[in-house]
Amino acid sequence: MAPKQDPKPKFQEGERVLCFHGPLLYEAKCVKVAIKDKQVKYFIHYSGWNKNWDEWVPESRVLKYVDTNLQKQRELQKANQEQYAEGKMRGAAPGKKASGLQQKNVDVKTKKNKQKNTWQRILRLCSVPATTKWLLLSTTGKLCEAPTHTDVGSLTHFCS
């Protein structure tokens, strides 16, 4: 019996492709092709992305750059936007972890909202006078009035 041959790659180095990253398809370039343990893997560079996002992906995540797959890309993007707008999604497909960039965007928005709400609660609870223009929250959790004639570098000693 003859030994099984390695599978033949569907894509070539330098070929323009579409690649799944999370729930969406992105335009990409196949940089390298490797066959390891009878599995075809592609080193992908996402067009317009920093090279830090380049990654090895299995053949199942890569599609030919043709009109039918471009239509699929648009449909996925539209569905993703609709789900996000409805509040059902926060950057990830159901059952999948969000990509780093998507999760970071969600985390930043959430963090900003939490900071804003925290400051609003602090100001309400402390009945801060309207004349107070500068406030500092020290590392010990104290709310301190800071003099407005002082530069930022010398403000830290007022809240110790």
N, C-alpha and C positions, 0 to 999 in steps of 0.2 A: 504494500500500500504506500503510495507517495505521500510525503509530508504536505500538510496544508500550506498554501501560499498566504503571504500577508495580504490583507485587504488592499484594494486599490483606492487611493484618495479621490474624492469627488472634486476637490478644489486644488488649484495650483498656487504656488508661491507668487505673490504679486497680484492675485486675482481680487477683484472688487466683489464683496459679498454682503449679505445681511446677517447679523448675528444677534441672538437673544442675549440680553443682559437684564436679568429680572424678568418682568412681564412684557417688556417691549423689545422690538426689533430695531437695531441701529445699523447704519451704513458702516462698513468696516473693510479692512484689507487683510488678506491672508498673508502674513509675513513669513511663516515657516510651516512646514508640514513634518510630522513625525509619526512613526508607527511603533507603538510599544505594547507588548503583550497582546498582539493581534487587534489593537485598538488604534484608530486613526485620530490624531489630535492636531489641532491647528493653533498656531500662535497668532492671535488676532490683535490688530490695532484699530480702535474705534476712531473713525474719521472725525477730526475736530476735537478729540479728547487728548488730554495729557498722556504721555507715554507710560505714566505710572498705572494707567488703567489697562495696559496691554496684558493679555492673559492667554493661557493655554485652555482651549475648550474642546469638548468632544464634538464629533461630527454632527451629533443630533441637535446642536445649538446653531449650526450654520446653514444658511439657505442661499441659493443662487440669487444673484442680483438680476431679477427679471420682473416684468410688469405685474405678474400675478402675486409675487411676494412683496412688491412695493405696495400693492393694494392691501395686502394682509397687514403690512406695517402701519398703514394709515388707519385701518379698522381697529387694530390693537390700541393705537394711540388715542383714538376717539373714545373707545370703550373705557380706557384707563382714565381719561379726563372726566368722563361722565360719572364713573364710580367715585372718583376723588371729590367731585363737586357735590355728590350726594352724601358724602361723609362716610361711605362704606369702606373707603380705602385710604391709607396714609402712605402711599408710595410702594406698595407691594401687592402682588397677586395673592388671592386667598391661599393660605397654606404655605406661602413662600416668604422667606425673610426679605426685607427690603434691601436694595443695594445700598452701599455706603453713602453715595451721594444723595439718594432719595431720603434715606433715614436722617442724614445730617440736616437736610433742609427742614424736615419735620421737627427735629430736635431744636433747631435754632428758633423756629416760629414758636414752639411750645415754651422754650426758655424765656423768650422775650415777653410773651403773654404772662408767664408766671412772675417775672421781675416787675412788670408793670402793675399787676394785681397786688404784689407784695408791698410795693411802695405806696399804692393807694390805701391799703389797709393800715400801714404804719402811720401815714399822715392823718387818717381818720381817727385812729385809736389815741394818738398823742395830742390831738387838738393843737396842732402847730399853728402859731400866730401867722397871720397873713403877711406881716412884715419880714418874716424869716425868708431869706432868699436862698441860702446855702445850707444844706443839711448833710451830715455824714452819718453813716451807720458803721460803728466801730466793729472790730473783730469780736468784741465781747457782746455785741448785740445792742449797745446803747445808741440812742438817737441823740446827736449833738449838733448844736448850732455852730457853724463855722464863720469866722470873720471874713467879710468879703474883700478886705484890703490885703489879704495874705495870698502868696502864690501857692499853687497846689502842693509843691514839695514840702512846705512847712506846715501843712494842715494836719498831718497824722498825730501830732502830740496833743491835739485838742480832744481826742476821743480815747484816751488811754484809760 
